[in-house]
Amino acid sequence: MEKIRVMLADDNQIFRDALAMFLTSDADMEVVAQAEDGHDVLAKLDAMRPDVICMDVSMSPLNGMETTRQVLRRQPRVKIIGLSAHADRSLVDQMIQAGALGYVVKDHAGESLLSAIRAVHQGQTYLALDLP
């Protein structure tokens, strides 16, 4: 069975490294790249050819929404999950409108990210957050 190729995009290296260790402990996942911001995602995109990108919504200078749009213009088959510390309906809506199939609040990352990656890889929507 082929592993799901994952890119992690977050401006917090400790968070990225922890997610990478967690994901690589699963037999279905392969972390093929890490990126510290949207420009780094775009620079690595063509060479690394991820299936799924776990994208921090609030990176700067190029935020997760704009990076998502640019990724999908270049590689429409890539599936994107927005990651955020905030369960904010506006951010969720913006990421979905940009083309993301999933959204996971970082507090839920440990319990939900594997399921989210598998779901969006299959073209399904996955939201792991508690909205009012």
N, CA, C and O atoms as CSV, one atom per row, in Angstrom:
chain,resi,resn,atom,element,x,y,z
A,1,MET,N,N,0.828,-1.174,0.000
A,1,MET,CA,C,0.000,0.000,0.000
A,1,MET,C,C,0.885,1.255,0.000
A,1,MET,O,O,1.866,1.340,0.738
A,2,GLU,N,N,0.514,2.226,-0.845
A,2,GLU,CA,C,1.265,3.464,-0.908
A,2,GLU,C,C,0.904,4.373,0.247
A,2,GLU,O,O,-0.262,4.484,0.626
A,3,LYS,N,N,1.912,5.020,0.803
A,3,LYS,CA,C,1.687,5.932,1.917
A,3,LYS,C,C,1.133,7.264,1.411
A,3,LYS,O,O,1.381,7.664,0.273
A,4,ILE,N,N,0.392,7.928,2.261
A,4,ILE,CA,C,-0.110,9.270,1.967
A,4,ILE,C,C,1.048,10.241,2.210
A,4,ILE,O,O,1.615,10.295,3.301
A,5,ARG,N,N,1.383,11.002,1.169
A,5,ARG,CA,C,2.491,11.953,1.232
A,5,ARG,C,C,1.977,13.282,1.808
A,5,ARG,O,O,1.115,13.939,1.224
A,6,VAL,N,N,2.529,13.657,2.967
A,6,VAL,CA,C,2.037,14.824,3.702
A,6,VAL,C,C,3.110,15.900,3.784
A,6,VAL,O,O,4.278,15.612,4.042
A,7,MET,N,N,2.695,17.154,3.558
A,7,MET,CA,C,3.543,18.312,3.826
A,7,MET,C,C,2.940,19.043,5.017
A,7,MET,O,O,1.725,19.228,5.091
A,8,LEU,N,N,3.791,19.456,5.946
A,8,LEU,CA,C,3.352,20.222,7.115
A,8,LEU,C,C,3.809,21.666,6.939
A,8,LEU,O,O,4.997,21.930,6.753
A,9,ALA,N,N,2.864,22.593,6.997
A,9,ALA,CA,C,3.178,24.008,6.833
A,9,ALA,C,C,2.712,24.759,8.074
A,9,ALA,O,O,1.512,24.912,8.305
A,10,ASP,N,N,3.662,25.221,8.863
A,10,ASP,CA,C,3.349,25.954,10.087
A,10,ASP,C,C,4.580,26.770,10.457
A,10,ASP,O,O,5.708,26.311,10.279
A,11,ASP,N,N,4.366,27.976,10.970
A,11,ASP,CA,C,5.506,28.826,11.321
A,11,ASP,C,C,6.150,28.445,12.651
A,11,ASP,O,O,7.172,29.020,13.027
A,12,ASN,N,N,5.570,27.490,13.362
A,12,ASN,CA,C,6.127,27.033,14.635
A,12,ASN,C,C,6.848,25.707,14.418
A,12,ASN,O,O,6.212,24.670,14.231
A,13,GLN,N,N,8.168,25.747,14.444
A,13,GLN,CA,C,8.955,24.544,14.157
A,13,GLN,C,C,8.720,23.433,15.175
A,13,GLN,O,O,8.690,22.259,14.806
A,14,ILE,N,N,8.556,23.778,16.430
A,14,ILE,CA,C,8.323,22.750,17.457
A,14,ILE,C,C,7.015,22.016,17.167
A,14,ILE,O,O,6.952,20.791,17.274
A,15,PHE,N,N,5.973,22.762,16.800
A,15,PHE,CA,C,4.697,22.144,16.449
A,15,PHE,C,C,4.851,21.252,15.218
A,15,PHE,O,O,4.349,20.129,15.199
A,16,ARG,N,N,5.551,21.752,14.182
A,16,ARG,CA,C,5.776,20.941,12.968
A,16,ARG,C,C,6.521,19.654,13.296
A,16,ARG,O,O,6.138,18.573,12.848
A,17,ASP,N,N,7.581,19.777,14.076
A,17,ASP,CA,C,8.382,18.596,14.418
A,17,ASP,C,C,7.557,17.578,15.207
A,17,ASP,O,O,7.666,16.374,14.975
A,18,ALA,N,N,6.737,18.059,16.134
A,18,ALA,CA,C,5.888,17.152,16.917
A,18,ALA,C,C,4.872,16.453,16.007
A,18,ALA,O,O,4.661,15.246,16.121
A,19,LEU,N,N,4.246,17.214,15.109
A,19,LEU,CA,C,3.302,16.605,14.162
A,19,LEU,C,C,4.006,15.594,13.271
A,19,LEU,O,O,3.470,14.516,13.013
A,20,ALA,N,N,5.186,15.926,12.804
A,20,ALA,CA,C,5.927,15.009,11.931
A,20,ALA,C,C,6.224,13.691,12.650
A,20,ALA,O,O,6.060,12.618,12.070
A,21,MET,N,N,6.657,13.770,13.902
A,21,MET,CA,C,6.927,12.540,14.663
A,21,MET,C,C,5.652,11.731,14.842
A,21,MET,O,O,5.657,10.509,14.693
A,22,PHE,N,N,4.563,12.415,15.160
A,22,PHE,CA,C,3.281,11.753,15.355
A,22,PHE,C,C,2.817,11.075,14.065
A,22,PHE,O,O,2.422,9.910,14.086
A,23,LEU,N,N,2.864,11.794,12.948
A,23,LEU,CA,C,2.363,11.248,11.683
A,23,LEU,C,C,3.233,10.113,11.159
A,23,LEU,O,O,2.707,9.133,10.632
A,24,THR,N,N,4.544,10.224,11.292
A,24,THR,CA,C,5.413,9.167,10.772
A,24,THR,C,C,5.341,7.893,11.601
A,24,THR,O,O,5.816,6.841,11.173
A,25,SER,N,N,4.741,7.988,12.799
A,25,SER,CA,C,4.551,6.769,13.582
A,25,SER,C,C,3.399,5.930,13.035
A,25,SER,O,O,3.214,4.786,13.449
A,26,ASP,N,N,2.631,6.487,12.114
A,26,ASP,CA,C,1.525,5.770,11.484
A,26,ASP,C,C,2.005,5.150,10.177
A,26,ASP,O,O,2.675,5.810,9.383
A,27,ALA,N,N,1.669,3.896,9.955
A,27,ALA,CA,C,2.152,3.173,8.776
A,27,ALA,C,C,1.627,3.744,7.463
A,27,ALA,O,O,2.227,3.511,6.414
A,28,ASP,N,N,0.517,4.489,7.496
A,28,ASP,CA,C,-0.095,5.036,6.271
A,28,ASP,C,C,0.493,6.368,5.836
A,28,ASP,O,O,0.230,6.818,4.720
A,29,MET,N,N,1.278,7.004,6.684
A,29,MET,CA,C,1.702,8.387,6.443
A,29,MET,C,C,3.197,8.494,6.195
A,29,MET,O,O,4.003,7.759,6.766
A,30,GLU,N,N,3.539,9.442,5.318
A,30,GLU,CA,C,4.932,9.798,5.083
A,30,GLU,C,C,4.999,11.322,5.018
A,30,GLU,O,O,4.383,11.933,4.144
A,31,VAL,N,N,5.741,11.938,5.935
A,31,VAL,CA,C,5.924,13.387,5.896
A,31,VAL,C,C,7.065,13.659,4.914
A,31,VAL,O,O,8.228,13.368,5.191
A,32,VAL,N,N,6.704,14.222,3.768
A,32,VAL,CA,C,7.695,14.435,2.698
A,32,VAL,C,C,8.341,15.807,2.770
A,32,VAL,O,O,9.398,16.021,2.177
A,33,ALA,N,N,7.718,16.752,3.496
A,33,ALA,CA,C,8.296,18.090,3.597
A,33,ALA,C,C,7.665,18.843,4.748
A,33,ALA,O,O,6.540,18.571,5.168
A,34,GLN,N,N,8.433,19.802,5.243
A,34,GLN,CA,C,7.943,20.779,6.201
A,34,GLN,C,C,8.216,22.157,5.618
A,34,GLN,O,O,9.226,22.369,4.947
A,35,ALA,N,N,7.309,23.090,5.878
A,35,ALA,CA,C,7.466,24.448,5.384
A,35,ALA,C,C,7.147,25.419,6.507
A,35,ALA,O,O,6.231,25.194,7.298
A,36,GLU,N,N,7.919,26.511,6.570
A,36,GLU,CA,C,7.729,27.472,7.655
A,36,GLU,C,C,6.778,28.614,7.309
A,36,GLU,O,O,6.335,29.348,8.192
A,37,ASP,N,N,6.466,28.761,6.024
A,37,ASP,CA,C,5.519,29.796,5.616
A,37,ASP,C,C,4.996,29.469,4.217
A,37,ASP,O,O,5.408,28.488,3.599
A,38,GLY,N,N,4.084,30.309,3.733
A,38,GLY,CA,C,3.465,30.055,2.439
A,38,GLY,C,C,4.453,30.051,1.284
A,38,GLY,O,O,4.329,29.249,0.358
A,39,HIS,N,N,5.435,30.947,1.336
A,39,HIS,CA,C,6.436,30.983,0.264
A,39,HIS,C,C,7.241,29.684,0.235
A,39,HIS,O,O,7.575,29.170,-0.833
A,40,ASP,N,N,7.545,29.164,1.416
A,40,ASP,CA,C,8.283,27.900,1.535
A,40,ASP,C,C,7.451,26.737,0.982
A,40,ASP,O,O,7.991,25.844,0.330
A,41,VAL,N,N,6.135,26.747,1.241
A,41,VAL,CA,C,5.239,25.728,0.679
A,41,VAL,C,C,5.346,25.742,-0.845
A,41,VAL,O,O,5.557,24.703,-1.471
A,42,LEU,N,N,5.199,26.919,-1.429
A,42,LEU,CA,C,5.213,27.035,-2.893
A,42,LEU,C,C,6.567,26.657,-3.480
A,42,LEU,O,O,6.632,26.085,-4.568
A,43,ALA,N,N,7.652,26.970,-2.769
A,43,ALA,CA,C,8.991,26.625,-3.242
A,43,ALA,C,C,9.216,25.113,-3.255
A,43,ALA,O,O,9.953,24.605,-4.100
A,44,LYS,N,N,8.587,24.391,-2.323
A,44,LYS,CA,C,8.805,22.942,-2.197
A,44,LYS,C,C,7.739,22.106,-2.900
A,44,LYS,O,O,7.906,20.897,-3.059
A,45,LEU,N,N,6.654,22.736,-3.318
A,45,LEU,CA,C,5.483,22.026,-3.816
A,45,LEU,C,C,5.781,21.097,-4.985
A,45,LEU,O,O,5.456,19.912,-4.926
A,46,ASP,N,N,6.384,21.608,-6.032
A,46,ASP,CA,C,6.587,20.807,-7.240
A,46,ASP,C,C,7.566,19.656,-7.024
A,46,ASP,O,O,7.366,18.563,-7.554
A,47,ALA,N,N,8.613,19.894,-6.255
A,47,ALA,CA,C,9.608,18.847,-6.019
A,47,ALA,C,C,9.083,17.753,-5.094
A,47,ALA,O,O,9.392,16.579,-5.294
A,48,MET,N,N,8.293,18.121,-4.084
A,48,MET,CA,C,7.875,17.157,-3.067
A,48,MET,C,C,6.560,16.458,-3.400
A,48,MET,O,O,6.312,15.360,-2.902
A,49,ARG,N,N,5.718,17.062,-4.224
A,49,ARG,CA,C,4.463,16.477,-4.699
A,49,ARG,C,C,3.651,15.808,-3.588
A,49,ARG,O,O,3.383,14.608,-3.651
A,50,PRO,N,N,3.258,16.586,-2.562
A,50,PRO,CA,C,2.457,15.995,-1.482
A,50,PRO,C,C,1.047,15.650,-1.954
A,50,PRO,O,O,0.521,16.260,-2.885
A,51,ASP,N,N,0.451,14.670,-1.297
A,51,ASP,CA,C,-0.963,14.357,-1.516
A,51,ASP,C,C,-1.829,15.293,-0.680
A,51,ASP,O,O,-2.883,15.750,-1.122
A,52,VAL,N,N,-1.360,15.570,0.546
A,52,VAL,CA,C,-2.110,16.381,1.513
A,52,VAL,C,C,-1.156,17.395,2.133
A,52,VAL,O,O,-0.013,17.075,2.460
A,53,ILE,N,N,-1.648,18.628,2.290
A,53,ILE,CA,C,-0.893,19.647,3.021
A,53,ILE,C,C,-1.703,20.042,4.242
A,53,ILE,O,O,-2.875,20.403,4.130
A,54,CYS,N,N,-1.077,19.973,5.404
A,54,CYS,CA,C,-1.656,20.475,6.640
A,54,CYS,C,C,-1.141,21.902,6.779
A,54,CYS,O,O,0.038,22.120,7.059
A,55,MET,N,N,-2.035,22.878,6.582
A,55,MET,CA,C,-1.661,24.270,6.377
A,55,MET,C,C,-2.102,25.166,7.526
A,55,MET,O,O,-3.294,25.305,7.798
A,56,ASP,N,N,-1.128,25.772,8.194
A,56,ASP,CA,C,-1.445,26.764,9.219
A,56,ASP,C,C,-2.186,27.922,8.563
A,56,ASP,O,O,-1.744,28.458,7.547
A,57,VAL,N,N,-3.293,28.293,9.140
A,57,VAL,CA,C,-4.133,29.360,8.586
A,57,VAL,C,C,-3.470,30.726,8.732
A,57,VAL,O,O,-3.621,31.581,7.860
A,58,SER,N,N,-2.738,30.940,9.824
A,58,SER,CA,C,-2.259,32.281,10.176
A,58,SER,C,C,-0.776,32.520,9.930
A,58,SER,O,O,-0.174,33.359,10.601
A,59,MET,N,N,-0.182,31.815,9.000
A,59,MET,CA,C,1.231,32.062,8.693
A,59,MET,C,C,1.368,33.450,8.066
A,59,MET,O,O,0.410,33.996,7.520
A,60,SER,N,N,2.561,34.000,8.155
A,60,SER,CA,C,2.831,35.249,7.447
A,60,SER,C,C,4.224,35.140,6.824
A,60,SER,O,O,5.042,34.368,7.324
A,61,PRO,N,N,4.516,35.853,5.797
A,61,PRO,CA,C,3.711,36.918,5.209
A,61,PRO,C,C,2.585,36.415,4.292
A,61,PRO,O,O,1.665,37.176,3.993
A,62,LEU,N,N,2.635,35.180,3.847
A,62,LEU,CA,C,1.605,34.632,2.953
A,62,LEU,C,C,0.741,33.693,3.793
A,62,LEU,O,O,1.196,32.619,4.187
A,63,ASN,N,N,-0.505,34.090,4.071
A,63,ASN,CA,C,-1.336,33.304,4.989
A,63,ASN,C,C,-1.828,31.998,4.350
A,63,ASN,O,O,-1.628,31.755,3.160
A,64,GLY,N,N,-2.466,31.180,5.163
A,64,GLY,CA,C,-2.919,29.864,4.710
A,64,GLY,C,C,-3.961,29.907,3.619
A,64,GLY,O,O,-3.982,29.035,2.750
A,65,MET,N,N,-4.830,30.907,3.644
A,65,MET,CA,C,-5.871,31.001,2.613
A,65,MET,C,C,-5.254,31.293,1.244
A,65,MET,O,O,-5.564,30.620,0.260
A,66,GLU,N,N,-4.387,32.294,1.191
A,66,GLU,CA,C,-3.770,32.650,-0.095
A,66,GLU,C,C,-2.838,31.539,-0.573
A,66,GLU,O,O,-2.786,31.247,-1.768
A,67,THR,N,N,-2.113,30.928,0.337
A,67,THR,CA,C,-1.233,29.814,-0.046
A,67,THR,C,C,-2.064,28.663,-0.605
A,67,THR,O,O,-1.670,28.039,-1.591
A,68,THR,N,N,-3.205,28.378,0.013
A,68,THR,CA,C,-4.101,27.322,-0.473
A,68,THR,C,C,-4.538,27.604,-1.901
A,68,THR,O,O,-4.495,26.716,-2.752
A,69,ARG,N,N,-4.959,28.839,-2.168
A,69,ARG,CA,C,-5.379,29.205,-3.534
A,69,ARG,C,C,-4.253,28.977,-4.542
A,69,ARG,O,O,-4.470,28.419,-5.618
A,70,GLN,N,N,-3.054,29.416,-4.179
A,70,GLN,CA,C,-1.929,29.284,-5.104
A,70,GLN,C,C,-1.525,27.825,-5.316
A,70,GLN,O,O,-1.203,27.419,-6.432
A,71,VAL,N,N,-1.544,27.041,-4.236
A,71,VAL,CA,C,-1.233,25.613,-4.353
A,71,VAL,C,C,-2.207,24.944,-5.320
A,71,VAL,O,O,-1.794,24.211,-6.218
A,72,LEU,N,N,-3.493,25.199,-5.131
A,72,LEU,CA,C,-4.511,24.523,-5.937
A,72,LEU,C,C,-4.513,24.991,-7.392
A,72,LEU,O,O,-4.923,24.238,-8.275
A,73,ARG,N,N,-4.069,26.204,-7.654
A,73,ARG,CA,C,-3.906,26.641,-9.050
A,73,ARG,C,C,-2.787,25.851,-9.731
A,73,ARG,O,O,-2.878,25.517,-10.912
A,74,ARG,N,N,-1.733,25.558,-8.969
A,74,ARG,CA,C,-0.581,24.830,-9.526
A,74,ARG,C,C,-0.768,23.324,-9.530
A,74,ARG,O,O,-0.372,22.646,-10.478
A,75,GLN,N,N,-1.367,22.804,-8.477
A,75,GLN,CA,C,-1.547,21.350,-8.343
A,75,GLN,C,C,-2.945,21.071,-7.785
A,75,GLN,O,O,-3.106,20.870,-6.582
A,76,PRO,N,N,-3.948,21.060,-8.656
A,76,PRO,CA,C,-5.341,20.920,-8.194
A,76,PRO,C,C,-5.648,19.611,-7.473
A,76,PRO,O,O,-6.642,19.536,-6.751
A,77,ARG,N,N,-4.838,18.596,-7.644
A,77,ARG,CA,C,-5.099,17.303,-7.010
A,77,ARG,C,C,-4.712,17.280,-5.528
A,77,ARG,O,O,-5.126,16.379,-4.798
A,78,VAL,N,N,-3.922,18.263,-5.079
A,78,VAL,CA,C,-3.491,18.309,-3.680
A,78,VAL,C,C,-4.689,18.617,-2.787
A,78,VAL,O,O,-5.508,19.478,-3.109
A,79,LYS,N,N,-4.783,17.916,-1.677
A,79,LYS,CA,C,-5.844,18.134,-0.696
A,79,LYS,C,C,-5.260,18.934,0.470
A,79,LYS,O,O,-4.131,18.692,0.895
A,80,ILE,N,N,-6.036,19.881,0.978
A,80,ILE,CA,C,-5.510,20.771,2.010
A,80,ILE,C,C,-6.407,20.761,3.244
A,80,ILE,O,O,-7.634,20.790,3.153
A,81,ILE,N,N,-5.739,20.719,4.411
A,81,ILE,CA,C,-6.398,20.808,5.702
A,81,ILE,C,C,-5.894,22.083,6.372
A,81,ILE,O,O,-4.688,22.256,6.548
A,82,GLY,N,N,-6.802,22.967,6.744
A,82,GLY,CA,C,-6.422,24.154,7.503
A,82,GLY,C,C,-6.177,23.781,8.954
A,82,GLY,O,O,-6.937,23.019,9.550
A,83,LEU,N,N,-5.107,24.327,9.513
A,83,LEU,CA,C,-4.784,24.130,10.930
A,83,LEU,C,C,-4.795,25.485,11.604
A,83,LEU,O,O,-4.225,26.444,11.083
A,84,SER,N,N,-5.434,25.575,12.755
A,84,SER,CA,C,-5.473,26.847,13.460
A,84,SER,C,C,-5.634,26.616,14.951
A,84,SER,O,O,-6.169,25.597,15.387
A,85,ALA,N,N,-5.161,27.579,15.719
A,85,ALA,CA,C,-5.385,27.556,17.155
A,85,ALA,C,C,-6.802,28.025,17.479
A,85,ALA,O,O,-7.257,27.909,18.617
A,86,HIS,N,N,-7.495,28.556,16.467
A,86,HIS,CA,C,-8.804,29.170,16.692
A,86,HIS,C,C,-9.927,28.427,15.974
A,86,HIS,O,O,-9.820,28.111,14.789
A,87,ALA,N,N,-10.994,28.155,16.699
A,87,ALA,CA,C,-12.206,27.584,16.112
A,87,ALA,C,C,-13.111,28.749,15.748
A,87,ALA,O,O,-14.123,28.992,16.405
A,88,ASP,N,N,-12.743,29.453,14.715
A,88,ASP,CA,C,-13.434,30.668,14.299
A,88,ASP,C,C,-14.163,30.389,12.989
A,88,ASP,O,O,-13.543,30.031,11.987
A,89,ARG,N,N,-15.480,30.557,13.006
A,89,ARG,CA,C,-16.297,30.248,11.816
A,89,ARG,C,C,-15.814,31.010,10.583
A,89,ARG,O,O,-15.824,30.464,9.479
A,90,SER,N,N,-15.396,32.256,10.754
A,90,SER,CA,C,-14.913,33.055,9.635
A,90,SER,C,C,-13.659,32.429,9.017
A,90,SER,O,O,-13.541,32.352,7.794
A,91,LEU,N,N,-12.730,31.986,9.856
A,91,LEU,CA,C,-11.510,31.344,9.338
A,91,LEU,C,C,-11.837,30.031,8.632
A,91,LEU,O,O,-11.282,29.730,7.575
A,92,VAL,N,N,-12.734,29.259,9.220
A,92,VAL,CA,C,-13.145,27.999,8.589
A,92,VAL,C,C,-13.734,28.288,7.210
A,92,VAL,O,O,-13.357,27.659,6.220
A,93,ASP,N,N,-14.660,29.242,7.154
A,93,ASP,CA,C,-15.292,29.598,5.874
A,93,ASP,C,C,-14.268,30.065,4.848
A,93,ASP,O,O,-14.333,29.688,3.678
A,94,GLN,N,N,-13.326,30.883,5.291
A,94,GLN,CA,C,-12.301,31.389,4.365
A,94,GLN,C,C,-11.430,30.256,3.821
A,94,GLN,O,O,-11.102,30.241,2.634
A,95,MET,N,N,-11.059,29.314,4.677
A,95,MET,CA,C,-10.232,28.189,4.209
A,95,MET,C,C,-11.012,27.305,3.240
A,95,MET,O,O,-10.465,26.870,2.226
A,96,ILE,N,N,-12.280,27.034,3.537
A,96,ILE,CA,C,-13.103,26.205,2.653
A,96,ILE,C,C,-13.300,26.918,1.314
A,96,ILE,O,O,-13.213,26.288,0.260
A,97,GLN,N,N,-13.564,28.223,1.347
A,97,GLN,CA,C,-13.711,28.989,0.107
A,97,GLN,C,C,-12.417,29.001,-0.700
A,97,GLN,O,O,-12.455,29.043,-1.930
A,98,ALA,N,N,-11.283,28.966,-0.025
A,98,ALA,CA,C,-9.995,28.937,-0.723
A,98,ALA,C,C,-9.737,27.578,-1.369
A,98,ALA,O,O,-8.898,27.462,-2.262
A,99,GLY,N,N,-10.467,26.538,-0.913
A,99,GLY,CA,C,-10.314,25.223,-1.515
A,99,GLY,C,C,-9.913,24.105,-0.577
A,99,GLY,O,O,-9.764,22.961,-1.006
A,100,ALA,N,N,-9.734,24.419,0.717
A,100,ALA,CA,C,-9.395,23.369,1.680
A,100,ALA,C,C,-10.582,22.426,1.857
A,100,ALA,O,O,-11.737,22.846,1.785
A,101,LEU,N,N,-10.286,21.156,2.086
A,101,LEU,CA,C,-11.332,20.162,2.348
A,101,LEU,C,C,-11.496,19.884,3.838
A,101,LEU,O,O,-12.477,19.272,4.262
A,102,GLY,N,N,-10.529,20.337,4.623
A,102,GLY,CA,C,-10.596,20.057,6.045
A,102,GLY,C,C,-10.131,21.226,6.877
A,102,GLY,O,O,-9.494,22.157,6.383
A,103,TYR,N,N,-10.465,21.157,8.162
A,103,TYR,CA,C,-10.050,22.175,9.124
A,103,TYR,C,C,-9.947,21.492,10.471
A,103,TYR,O,O,-10.892,20.849,10.928
A,104,VAL,N,N,-8.791,21.635,11.105
A,104,VAL,CA,C,-8.563,21.013,12.411
A,104,VAL,C,C,-8.014,22.074,13.354
A,104,VAL,O,O,-7.030,22.744,13.042
A,105,VAL,N,N,-8.654,22.221,14.505
A,105,VAL,CA,C,-8.139,23.100,15.542
A,105,VAL,C,C,-6.947,22.390,16.176
A,105,VAL,O,O,-7.010,21.196,16.469
A,106,LYS,N,N,-5.871,23.127,16.383
A,106,LYS,CA,C,-4.626,22.515,16.869
A,106,LYS,C,C,-4.814,21.746,18.167
A,106,LYS,O,O,-4.104,20.770,18.412
A,107,ASP,N,N,-5.759,22.169,19.004
A,107,ASP,CA,C,-6.037,21.426,20.242
A,107,ASP,C,C,-6.520,20.009,19.952
A,107,ASP,O,O,-6.347,19.114,20.779
A,108,HIS,N,N,-7.128,19.799,18.777
A,108,HIS,CA,C,-7.645,18.492,18.381
A,108,HIS,C,C,-6.679,17.723,17.481
A,108,HIS,O,O,-6.988,16.612,17.050
A,109,ALA,N,N,-5.518,18.302,17.196
A,109,ALA,CA,C,-4.628,17.710,16.188
A,109,ALA,C,C,-4.262,16.264,16.522
A,109,ALA,O,O,-4.276,15.409,15.636
A,110,GLY,N,N,-3.940,15.981,17.763
A,110,GLY,CA,C,-3.539,14.633,18.110
A,110,GLY,C,C,-4.627,13.608,17.873
A,110,GLY,O,O,-4.360,12.516,17.372
A,111,GLU,N,N,-5.847,13.955,18.230
A,111,GLU,CA,C,-6.935,12.987,18.121
A,111,GLU,C,C,-7.577,12.959,16.740
A,111,GLU,O,O,-8.194,11.958,16.375
A,112,SER,N,N,-7.448,14.023,15.969
A,112,SER,CA,C,-8.211,14.126,14.726
A,112,SER,C,C,-7.395,14.182,13.445
A,112,SER,O,O,-7.929,13.905,12.370
A,113,LEU,N,N,-6.135,14.526,13.527
A,113,LEU,CA,C,-5.393,14.793,12.292
A,113,LEU,C,C,-5.247,13.561,11.401
A,113,LEU,O,O,-5.357,13.677,10.180
A,114,LEU,N,N,-5.005,12.404,11.971
A,114,LEU,CA,C,-4.903,11.193,11.145
A,114,LEU,C,C,-6.202,10.939,10.380
A,114,LEU,O,O,-6.185,10.647,9.184
A,115,SER,N,N,-7.316,11.053,11.082
A,115,SER,CA,C,-8.618,10.864,10.425
A,115,SER,C,C,-8.851,11.924,9.360
A,115,SER,O,O,-9.365,11.626,8.281
A,116,ALA,N,N,-8.473,13.160,9.663
A,116,ALA,CA,C,-8.651,14.252,8.702
A,116,ALA,C,C,-7.831,14.002,7.438
A,116,ALA,O,O,-8.330,14.182,6.327
A,117,ILE,N,N,-6.591,13.593,7.605
A,117,ILE,CA,C,-5.725,13.335,6.442
A,117,ILE,C,C,-6.304,12.210,5.595
A,117,ILE,O,O,-6.371,12.327,4.371
A,118,ARG,N,N,-6.718,11.134,6.226
A,118,ARG,CA,C,-7.300,10.021,5.463
A,118,ARG,C,C,-8.571,10.447,4.727
A,118,ARG,O,O,-8.776,10.078,3.571
A,119,ALA,N,N,-9.420,11.223,5.399
A,119,ALA,CA,C,-10.685,11.654,4.784
A,119,ALA,C,C,-10.440,12.569,3.587
A,119,ALA,O,O,-10.987,12.328,2.510
A,120,VAL,N,N,-9.633,13.609,3.755
A,120,VAL,CA,C,-9.436,14.538,2.636
A,120,VAL,C,C,-8.674,13.877,1.495
A,120,VAL,O,O,-8.883,14.214,0.329
A,121,HIS,N,N,-7.797,12.942,1.825
A,121,HIS,CA,C,-7.088,12.198,0.777
A,121,HIS,C,C,-8.075,11.468,-0.130
A,121,HIS,O,O,-7.822,11.285,-1.321
A,122,GLN,N,N,-9.214,11.049,0.455
A,122,GLN,CA,C,-10.269,10.374,-0.307
A,122,GLN,C,C,-11.267,11.362,-0.915
A,122,GLN,O,O,-12.256,10.952,-1.522
A,123,GLY,N,N,-11.007,12.672,-0.750
A,123,GLY,CA,C,-11.886,13.685,-1.323
A,123,GLY,C,C,-13.053,14.082,-0.443
A,123,GLY,O,O,-13.964,14.776,-0.894
A,124,GLN,N,N,-13.038,13.647,0.815
A,124,GLN,CA,C,-14.114,13.974,1.751
A,124,GLN,C,C,-13.766,15.226,2.548
A,124,GLN,O,O,-12.597,15.587,2.685
A,125,THR,N,N,-14.791,15.875,3.066
A,125,THR,CA,C,-14.605,17.026,3.940
A,125,THR,C,C,-14.458,16.534,5.379
A,125,THR,O,O,-15.122,15.581,5.787
A,126,TYR,N,N,-13.585,17.192,6.143
A,126,TYR,CA,C,-13.390,16.813,7.539
A,126,TYR,C,C,-13.183,18.077,8.364
A,126,TYR,O,O,-12.249,18.839,8.114
A,127,LEU,N,N,-14.046,18.298,9.342
A,127,LEU,CA,C,-13.926,19.457,10.224
A,127,LEU,C,C,-13.830,18.965,11.666
A,127,LEU,O,O,-14.731,18.284,12.155
A,128,ALA,N,N,-12.743,19.308,12.339
A,128,ALA,CA,C,-12.541,18.932,13.748
A,128,ALA,C,C,-12.433,20.206,14.576
A,128,ALA,O,O,-11.342,20.719,14.823
A,129,LEU,N,N,-13.603,20.707,15.000
A,129,LEU,CA,C,-13.648,21.926,15.785
A,129,LEU,C,C,-15.011,22.016,16.443
A,129,LEU,O,O,-15.969,21.359,16.036
A,130,ASP,N,N,-15.070,22.828,17.447
A,130,ASP,CA,C,-16.333,23.061,18.152
A,130,ASP,C,C,-16.734,24.511,17.924
A,130,ASP,O,O,-16.181,25.418,18.546
A,131,LEU,N,N,-17.691,24.728,17.035
A,131,LEU,CA,C,-18.153,26.084,16.767
A,131,LEU,C,C,-19.407,26.364,17.578
A,131,LEU,O,O,-20.229,25.472,17.789
A,132,PRO,N,N,-19.551,27.597,18.030
A,132,PRO,CA,C,-20.764,27.945,18.787
A,132,PRO,C,C,-22.002,27.913,17.897
A,132,PRO,O,O,-23.108,28.180,18.368
